[in-house]
Amino acid sequence: MDQQVKYLLQESEMPRSWYNVIPDLPAPPPPPLHPGTREPVGPDALAPLFPMALIEQEVSAERYIPIPEPVLDVYRLWRPTPLLRARRLEQALGTPARIYYKYEGTSPAGSHKPNTAVPQAYYNAAEGVKKLTTETGAGQWGSALAFASAVFGLECEVWQVRASYDQKPYRRLLMEAYGAKVHPSPSGLTNSGRAVLAEHPDSTGSLGIAISEAVEMAAGDPATRYSLGSVLNHVLMHQTVIGEEAIKQLAQAGDTPDLIVGCTGGGSNFSGLVFPFLREKLAGRMNPVLRAVEPAACPSFTRGVYTYDFGDTAGLTPLLKMHTLGHDFVPDPIHAGGLRYHGMSPLLSHIYELGLIEAVAKPQSECFAAGLQFARAEGILPAPEPTHAIAACIEEALRCKETGEEKVILTAVCGHGLLDLSAYGSYQAGQVVDFELPMEAVRDALSRLPASV
Ligand SMILES: *Cc1c(COP(=O)(O)O)cnc(C)c1O
């Protein structure tokens, strides 16, 4: 145990730009379409929902976007984040593989989400916006945006998926501590929420429904904008600070990755870790396999279809070409609330179609077991979402044990699980079930896709 386990960067080595992968791809991603005309939506159509600076980033062809100084100044509260070598986990597994993890749980909200919440709040405040609305699943995104809104003097109103609102009271309390207002979704406050409640009074909610509610509220008020914690190009781009730092830290360790693994809900932490490495791969400087891990109960890559669909349940957003289970698909209430989204980032979906990344699905019991094994070796209790990536790392490390391969594996522990203890408690009490997603449920939701373009 005499080898180095922790790779730190100086503040001066923090990335000064976000990386936009689009100009480096062999083909551009398909554009969002207007649901009525089926024509590509122009930036103007997004103006009621987002500030101009973020719309420009969403459609930018620039490879690098400078990070504004006031954003860097807030990033300095917790960035650069550490890269750690999981030596005790390697020993426990008896693997010759070298496992590294980028730990994003050191942020104020405890996950990677503030990497985008901070710039989003900053650009909105700079353009005179007074209030942000958003959805949240487990509450990670809501607490990140509540924190960032407090820093830049914005009001923040959050629709939290009912299942998580009930299961995870501490995340709601954290949002409220930062000054946000939190509603369970579906709520009686919006047309979208009332429509769902009329049909399913006991609805446990979904991210798709909560997005509809937050979008509806923002669209109805000129001083309010909407903020999304994943899926969109600008969100993925803000997260590339993770991968840019990891490249420098792995170089310190003298290693290049053979395999990079991340969990995917909407795709933002995975993309943030992977895109800078994909740039290196496309330039021929390294050749890692890039593997996304999704929950078996919400498998948009591995069982969804690649087509144009709405980003929300009520159909208020533009049509996005993505891997989707259907916009009114309501996933079973698994504990990894941040992975319960019916679709996948259109940009990451496009990259998957190009064959540049691969995807696997994992049942939650295997993930909780992996999370506990990780905690007992490394000390950090991961959030339920990154346990999906950890389970895939362990699987690969055990494969290496059989073959004797000294693979270099990199992952992101994108959040800690200290506000998810009730989920671990359920698992340890034997109460966590693996939902077998019936083909019927998928076929049913897919039957209500918008007519194909
Ligand atoms: C939100 C969240 C996710 C899922 O979102 P991505 O955009 O796919 O990263 C995963 N892990 C944690 C800890 C989250 O908070």
The ligand as a Tripos MOL2 file, in Angstrom:
@<TRIPOS>MOLECULE
LIG
   15    15     1     0     0
SMALL
NO_CHARGES

@<TRIPOS>ATOM
      1 C1        -28.3740   13.4980  -12.1340 C.3       1 LIG1
      2 C2        -27.4100   12.4790  -11.7860 C.ar      1 LIG1
      3 C3        -27.1000   11.4550  -12.6900 C.ar      1 LIG1
      4 C4        -27.7590   11.2880  -14.0110 C.3       1 LIG1
      5 O1        -27.6200   12.3280  -14.9090 O.3       1 LIG1
      6 P1        -26.5710   12.3590  -16.0720 P.3       1 LIG1
      7 O2        -26.9530   13.5570  -16.8550 O.co2     1 LIG1
      8 O3        -26.7200   11.0990  -16.8800 O.co2     1 LIG1
      9 O4        -25.2370   12.4670  -15.4560 O.co2     1 LIG1
     10 C5        -26.1470   10.5410  -12.3110 C.ar      1 LIG1
     11 N1        -25.5460   10.6150  -11.1220 N.ar      1 LIG1
     12 C6        -25.8020   11.5730  -10.2210 C.ar      1 LIG1
     13 C7        -25.0830   11.5820   -8.9160 C.3       1 LIG1
     14 C8        -26.7480   12.5400  -10.5380 C.ar      1 LIG1
     15 O5        -26.9980   13.5090   -9.6590 O.3       1 LIG1
@<TRIPOS>BOND
     1     1     2 1
     2     2     3 ar
     3     2    14 ar
     4     3     4 1
     5     3    10 ar
     6     4     5 1
     7     5     6 1
     8     6     7 2
     9     6     8 1
    10     6     9 1
    11    10    11 ar
    12    11    12 ar
    13    12    13 1
    14    12    14 ar
    15    14    15 1
@<TRIPOS>SUBSTRUCTURE
     1 LIG1         1 GROUP 0 **** ****
